[in-house]
Amino acid sequence: MYAHRVKSIVSQNNEVILKNLPFKSGEEVEIIILTAEKKTSKVPYPLRGKPLKYIKPFDPVAADDWEAAN
């Protein structure tokens, strides 16, 4: 089975016209119509690609907590 995707807009008289299809004349095809997905403005990973800034990267982390564990 060969799939061919075409995006179109429904006209005011509720018609969709398909032109220049890559199928032979007389070939049987199945047509499925889906609504286009709405693009959301929500970014799934808002920090991806943002610059990183390290403040004192070589200082020990929670040095006081090590003494409290003894």
NORRAUR-V588646 format. One line per field, one symbol per residue. ss: DSSP state (2 for helix, 1 for strand, 0 for the rest). psi: psi as a letter, one per 20 degrees, with the letter a starting at -180 (. if undefined). Layout:
BEGIN
ss = ???
psi = ???
END
This chain:
BEGIN
ss = 0000000000000000000000000000000000000000000000000000000000000022222200
psi = ppppppprpprhklqpppqlqkqqpippqppppqqqpppqipphnhipiqqqppomijqqplhhhhhhi.
END
